[in-house]
Amino acid sequence: MNMTTTQTGDPVPIKAIPLRRPGRWIAAVVVVVLFGLFVYGAATNEAFAWGTYGQYLFDKRISAGAWTTIQLTVLAMVIAIVLGVILAVMRLSPNPVLRAAAWGYLWIFRGTPVYVQLVFWGLFPSIYKSIDLGIPFVHQFAHINLQDLQAAFLFAVIGLALNEAAYMAEIVRAGVSSVNEGQTEASVALGMTWSQTMRRTVLPQAMRVIIPPTGNEVISMLKTTSLVTAVPYSFELYGRARDISGANFEPIPLLMVAATWYLAITSLLMIGRYYVERHYSKGATRALTTRQLQALADAQGKATVVETLPDTPGGERK
């Protein structure tokens, strides 16, 4: 095999020619053309009523509905995460009664549609007309008349949270189960209690598994709030857009307005999820971050400076 060398005897650098892939360029051109045709068709289609879309995009009723949607999402997810952790602990408990109770909860709330559950919570005041709090047959502390209580927002939050808790329980259980049992055994051998082991050893490692699906559940919850009309509660984003379209008889532009707000909020949630995932993924790979590389370089530089200092007659460095 002949190899060309330079005058100094070194081999001539190889000139690499990239492999031609015309299929990729053709596919890219087709996608761009189709996208352009779609945008042109949407812009010239009178059914979208872009004038009405711009008129109601920042309407006070729409923005108030978006804020209510965020409130529903946050409150429901906080309750769902707390209840999901409790259910996950029950599922992992050696107590058969707790395991059976948690399994029954998951079986019911994961086996029925969320819309049906929200309808049930809307009819809750008709099923239970009042709630008495106290010691049974001894003393009554409080009496709540549910039929007189206007709490559609509360029932919407409860319905969403109880349904989501069933899914969060499985996410948390999967995250905890993903941690090697040797980690727990090592923590116990070091004298840690169960709570210290969970807090310092298990959960920090399990969060890498828990965070990604939890982020998906938050985004899914934001969109699921559009179903609270089953309670009925119509002051969230989709409900306000539907009420306005029922008055001006233009449902298509109002649906586009609601979709735009959903996309905007979802985009912000995706950005937040990215940074949270990156925070909890530290140490998952051997690749060092920019800050870690800089710290390593600074440490090596300081060590080099110390080693080059001359020794004093007493054997000490200045």
C-alpha positions in Angstrom: 0.0 0.0 0.0 1.5 3.3 -1.1 1.3 6.3 1.2 2.3 9.8 0.1 4.6 11.6 2.5 5.9 15.2 2.8 9.5 16.3 2.6 9.8 15.9 6.4 8.6 12.3 6.2 5.2 13.0 7.8 2.2 11.5 6.0 0.0 13.9 4.0 -3.2 14.8 5.9 -6.2 13.0 4.5 -8.8 15.2 2.8 -12.1 13.8 3.9 -15.0 14.3 1.5 -18.5 14.1 3.1 -20.8 11.5 1.8 -23.5 13.0 -0.4 -27.0 12.4 0.8 -29.5 13.9 -1.7 -32.4 12.2 0.0 -32.1 14.4 3.1 -32.1 17.6 1.0 -35.1 16.4 -0.9 -37.0 15.5 2.3 -36.1 18.9 3.8 -37.4 20.8 0.7 -40.6 18.8 0.7 -41.2 19.6 4.4 -40.5 23.3 3.9 -42.8 23.5 0.9 -45.6 21.7 2.7 -45.2 24.0 5.8 -45.3 27.1 3.5 -48.4 25.9 1.8 -50.1 25.3 5.2 -49.2 28.7 6.5 -50.4 30.4 3.3 -53.6 28.5 3.3 -54.3 29.3 7.0 -53.5 33.0 6.4 -55.8 33.3 3.4 -58.7 31.2 4.9 -61.5 33.5 6.0 -62.8 30.8 8.4 -60.0 31.5 10.8 -61.2 35.1 11.2 -57.8 36.5 12.1 -59.3 39.9 12.9 -61.5 38.3 15.7 -58.5 36.3 16.8 -56.4 39.5 17.3 -59.3 41.2 19.0 -59.7 38.5 21.7 -56.1 37.3 22.1 -55.4 39.6 25.0 -59.0 40.1 26.2 -59.3 40.5 30.0 -61.7 37.5 30.2 -59.2 35.3 28.3 -56.3 36.3 30.5 -58.3 35.8 33.6 -59.2 32.4 32.4 -55.6 31.6 31.7 -54.7 32.6 35.3 -57.4 30.4 36.7 -56.1 27.5 34.6 -52.6 28.0 36.1 -54.1 28.0 39.6 -56.0 24.8 38.9 -52.8 23.2 37.6 -50.6 24.2 40.5 -53.1 23.4 43.3 -54.0 20.0 41.7 -50.4 19.0 41.1 -49.3 20.0 44.6 -52.0 17.8 46.2 -51.4 15.0 43.7 -47.7 14.9 44.4 -48.2 14.8 48.2 -50.9 12.2 48.0 -48.8 10.3 45.4 -45.8 10.0 47.7 -48.1 8.7 50.5 -49.6 6.1 48.1 -46.2 5.1 46.9 -45.0 4.5 50.5 -48.1 2.5 51.1 -47.4 0.4 48.0 -43.9 -0.3 49.2 -45.0 -1.0 52.7 -44.7 -4.6 54.1 -48.1 -4.1 55.6 -50.6 -6.0 53.4 -53.5 -3.8 54.4 -51.7 -0.6 53.3 -50.6 -2.3 50.1 -54.2 -3.4 49.3 -55.6 0.0 50.1 -53.1 1.7 47.8 -53.7 -0.8 45.0 -57.5 -0.3 45.3 -57.1 3.4 45.0 -54.9 3.1 41.9 -57.3 0.5 40.4 -60.3 2.9 40.8 -58.8 6.2 39.7 -56.7 4.8 36.9 -59.4 2.6 35.6 -62.1 5.3 35.1 -62.0 8.3 32.8 -61.1 11.6 34.4 -64.2 13.2 32.8 -66.4 10.7 34.5 -64.7 11.4 37.8 -65.2 15.2 37.3 -68.9 14.6 36.6 -69.1 12.6 39.8 -67.6 15.5 41.8 -70.1 17.9 40.2 -72.9 15.7 41.5 -71.2 15.2 44.9 -73.6 17.8 46.7 -76.5 15.7 45.4 -75.1 12.5 46.7 -74.0 13.8 50.1 -76.2 16.8 51.0 -74.3 17.6 54.2 -71.1 16.6 56.0 -70.9 16.3 59.8 -67.5 16.5 61.5 -67.1 15.2 65.0 -67.0 12.0 67.1 -69.6 9.5 65.9 -72.6 9.2 68.2 -71.0 11.4 70.8 -70.4 15.0 69.7 -70.6 17.0 66.5 -68.1 19.8 65.9 -69.3 21.2 62.6 -72.1 20.8 60.0 -71.5 21.7 56.4 -74.4 21.9 54.0 -73.0 21.0 50.6 -76.0 22.1 48.6 -75.6 25.7 49.9 -71.9 25.6 49.3 -70.8 27.2 46.0 -67.5 25.4 45.6 -67.2 24.3 42.0 -63.6 25.5 41.9 -62.8 23.4 45.0 -64.5 20.3 43.5 -62.6 20.8 40.3 -59.2 20.9 42.1 -60.2 17.8 44.2 -61.3 15.8 41.1 -58.1 16.6 39.2 -55.8 16.0 42.1 -57.3 12.6 43.1 -57.0 11.4 39.6 -53.5 12.6 39.1 -52.3 11.2 42.5 -52.9 7.6 41.1 -50.3 8.3 38.4 -47.9 10.2 40.6 -47.9 7.2 43.0 -46.6 4.9 40.3 -44.0 7.5 39.1 -42.6 7.9 42.7 -42.7 4.1 43.3 -40.8 3.5 40.1 -38.2 6.1 41.0 -37.6 4.7 44.5 -37.4 1.2 43.1 -34.8 2.2 40.6 -32.2 2.9 43.3 -30.0 -0.1 44.0 -30.7 -1.9 47.3 -27.0 -1.7 48.0 -27.3 2.0 48.5 -29.9 1.5 51.2 -27.9 -1.2 52.9 -24.8 1.0 52.8 -26.7 3.9 54.4 -28.0 1.6 57.2 -24.5 0.3 57.8 -23.4 3.9 58.3 -25.9 4.3 61.0 -28.5 6.3 59.1 -32.2 6.1 60.1 -34.9 5.3 57.5 -35.8 9.0 57.0 -32.1 10.0 56.6 -31.6 7.2 54.1 -34.6 8.3 52.1 -33.7 12.0 52.3 -29.9 11.7 51.7 -29.4 8.6 49.6 -32.6 7.3 47.9 -34.5 10.4 46.9 -31.6 12.4 45.4 -30.9 9.4 43.1 -34.6 8.6 42.5 -35.3 12.2 41.4 -33.5 11.6 38.1 -36.2 9.1 37.3 -39.1 10.9 38.9 -38.6 14.4 37.5 -39.0 13.7 33.7 -42.4 12.0 33.9 -43.6 14.5 36.6 -42.8 17.3 34.1 -45.0 15.5 31.5 -47.8 15.1 34.1 -47.7 18.9 34.9 -48.1 19.7 31.2 -50.8 17.1 30.8 -52.6 18.5 33.9 -52.6 22.0 32.3 -54.5 20.6 29.3 -56.7 18.4 31.4 -58.1 21.5 33.2 -60.2 22.1 30.0 -62.4 19.1 31.2 -63.5 20.9 34.4 -66.7 22.0 32.5 -68.0 18.6 33.7 -68.1 19.8 37.3 -69.4 22.3 36.0 -66.8 25.1 36.2 -66.4 27.4 33.2 -64.1 30.1 34.4 -60.8 28.5 33.2 -59.3 29.3 29.8 -61.3 26.9 27.6 -64.5 27.7 29.4 -64.1 31.5 28.9 -63.3 31.0 25.2 -66.3 28.8 24.8 -68.6 31.4 26.5 -67.3 34.2 24.3 -67.7 32.1 21.1 -71.3 31.3 22.2 -72.0 35.0 22.2 -70.4 36.1 19.0 -70.9 32.8 17.1 -67.3 32.5 16.0 -65.9 29.4 17.6 -62.9 28.9 15.4 -60.9 32.1 16.2 -61.7 31.7 19.9 -60.4 28.1 19.8 -57.2 29.5 18.2 -57.0 32.1 21.0 -57.3 29.3 23.6 -54.7 27.2 21.8 -52.3 30.1 21.7 -52.5 30.6 25.4 -52.1 26.9 26.1 -49.0 26.8 23.9 -47.5 29.8 25.6 -48.0 28.4 29.1 -46.8 24.9 28.0 -43.7 26.4 26.5 -42.8 28.1 29.8 -43.4 24.8 31.7 -41.1 23.0 29.2 -38.3 25.5 29.8 -38.7 25.1 33.6 -38.7 21.4 33.3 -35.5 21.4 31.3 -33.6 23.3 34.0 -35.0 21.1 36.8 -34.0 18.0 34.9 -30.5 19.3 34.3 -30.1 20.1 38.0 -31.1 16.6 39.2 -29.1 14.9 36.4 -25.8 16.1 37.9 -23.4 13.2 38.4 -25.4 10.9 36.1 -22.6 10.9 33.5 -18.9 11.4 33.6 -19.0 14.5 31.4 -18.1 17.5 33.4 -20.0 20.8 33.2 -18.3 24.1 32.3 -18.3 25.1 36.0 -16.8 21.8 37.1 -14.1 22.0 34.4 -13.2 25.6 35.5 -13.0 24.5 39.1 -10.8 21.6 38.2 -8.5 23.9 36.1 -8.3 26.4 39.0 -7.4 23.7 41.4 -4.7 22.3 39.2 -3.3 25.7 38.6 -3.0 26.5 42.4 -1.4 23.1 43.0 1.2 23.8 40.3 2.0 27.2 41.9 2.5 25.6 45.3 4.8 22.9 44.0 7.2 25.4 42.2 7.8 27.5 45.3 11.4 27.1 46.6 12.1 25.3 49.9 13.5 27.2 52.9 16.4 25.8 54.9 13.9 24.7 57.5 12.1 22.6 55.0 8.9 24.8 55.0 7.4 26.5 52.0 6.7 30.2 52.0 
